[in-house]
Amino acid sequence: MSAERSQAEQERRRRVVQLGSAAAFLAIVVIAVLIVIGQSQTDGGDTSLEGADVVGQELAGIPQDELVLGDPGAPVTLVEFGDLQCPVCKGYAEEVIPDVIDSKVRSGAAKIEFRNFTIISEESVPAAAAAMAAGKQGRGWNFVELFYRNQGIERSGYVTDEFLTEIARGAGVPDIAKWKADRESRRVLSEVSAETAEAEQLGLGGTPSFAMEGPGTRGLEPLGTLGSAGEIEAAIEAALG
Amino acid sequence: MSLAEGRLRAIAVFVATLGIAVATYIAVAEADGGAPACFAGGGGCEAVAESSHSELAGINVAVLGILGYLLLLGAALLRGDGARLVGFALALVGFGYSVYLTWLELFVIDAICQWCVASAILMTVLFAVNAVRMLRYVGTPR
């Protein structure tokens, strides 16, 4: 009787092992499929980013050097001091700056330089450094414009390494490893601090603020926050002398 | 002292129901582009909600969670070896995927969402309960 019971128990254990192994194998396959699907959507090309096409069209064919957009020989330089976390700057990037690019940058009358004025929170600093690092590979403006179009709520913690990498990939930064090394470098971080210090020195109080340099100005003249594309275009005309 | 099959099933029903509640809250909070409220602060929930990893093939991961917990609830409500086996396999998938999601939070997204952690803990409990149910009772009556 007890021999029968022990044989039945042995049989039961064998079945548990068989069924359990089959279930575990199936589960591992399902998990692997889920992970592969998840990985392919993040590696494959920034499907969650908004506005990549618009930014590409907006900047197509315009030369870029560091964070300067436009013909290096353009007589007027419009400097925008911005914070990538700033929602008003996002509004300018979407509604105002594209008109200025079309009317004044494409024509070669002016170039626009983006300088970082990191005033919102500490998260603004890695974002600024990432933009600067993208600029070292000729994709600075693509990074800035794409960042604005995918901007999160300020100080909410969305500026993660993953978010910045996604923006860099979406902006077409060719060498992501170099970009990562650059954005973490002491040199780039000190450049970010220097630009913020410069904005403060110019007496600028918020973002976005503008400054202009051209034949009709005395050096780099702070202009504060200009309200519309028309105002910026008029200021460029005046700076042409 | 070992837990009876009936009690294991009752625990699984309770935990799966909690899981449905947690996953539903995350899914509803993220439905209009928002994020669940992180009581601990720090913006971790927003960062995780905005991450591309919060969706799988266009479906919110929390919605997949609801589906998983519903299936686990079904397996807990049913008797027999079939339900034990399905419950174990589902719990193993849920547990394994939760481990992967927690790894993503810690090392890729660099942010922790307490609601996701709560779900991962519930999945771990469900895995333990279903594993005991499977090991002890396959081939035995009740």
Interface residues (C-beta under 8 A of the other chain):
Chain A: E11 R12 R15 V16 L19 G20 A23 A24 L26 A27 I28 V30 I31 L34 I35 I37 G38 Q41 T42 D46 T47 S48 G152 I153 R155 S156 G157 Y158 T160 D161 E162 F163 E166
Chain B: G42 G43 G44 E46 A47 E50 S51 S52 H53 E55 L56 A57 D81 L85 F88 A89 L92 V93 G96 Y97 Y100 V108 I109 D110 A111 M134 L135 V138 G139 T140
